[in-house]
Each structure stands twice: as C-alpha cells, then as structure tokens.
Amino acid sequence: MPIAKLTVSNRFFLAQYVKPLIEALPGLIVRHLGLPGTKAELVVGDVECEIIRAQSLGYWGVTTSVQEVDFKIVIEANDYRERRDILEVGTKRIEEALRQFIPADATAYIWVRLMEGFYMPIQCGQRPLL
C-alpha cells in the first residue's frame, strides 16, 4: 500500500492546486509504479494520500521545513525487485505527468522511496477499517 505525502507551502495551499494533485496521484502511482501480475501490482484503492500544509511557526521566520519548496511529493512504496527495476523510469514519468498541476512560479520535487513495510488495519471495536 503506497502512501503519497504531499507537502504544500502556504502560498499554494488552495483547493485549485491541491485537489487536482491529490486526485491524479493515485492513478499515476498505479500506472508508473505498479506491475500487474507481480507483488508490485497496484490498484487505485491501494494508494493512500496525505496532505501536509507547510506553514510558518511564527518566530524568527522559521518554517516547518528547512528547504523551502512549494510542492514536495514523497511516495513511499514497498520495495519489490520488479519495482526497483522501473524506479527511475517510473519516477520520471510521474514527474512529467505532474508538471501540468504545478504553477510555473512554484518550486517542486518528487521523491520515490522504496522500503520494506507491512500494512495492517487496526480493528477497533465492531467496525473494521476496510
């Protein structure tokens, strides 16, 4: 279950910028990092998106980030050999597709990290998560 963490600066933390990115990211991740018929196979419902607003802490001009970038997109996915083989090409294709959503006067990056992990929903009371 990949997770896409989108950190957006105050300047661009508006629905017109954030909503299209969040809507596009799962499909792009499935298309460019998923491999049908392997452990790396993905469907859109497998991808979790998290939105983080980078903002000033209100003192000394310090922000929540040392590197002031308007759009930071970090994708974490399970490390499978098949996915490792397409990591650079898949990341480049996602970056190319995301350009249409990033304003020309903004700064941005994408970082795809492969790692070992295991997803398990927490069963609370009578209501399962999924």
Secondary structure by P-SEA (a helix, b strand, c coil): cbbbbbbbccccccccccaaaaacaaaaaaacccccccccccccccbbbbbbbbbbccccccccccccccbbbbbbbcccaaaaaaaaaaaaaaaaaaccccccccccbbbbbbbbbbbbbbbccccccc
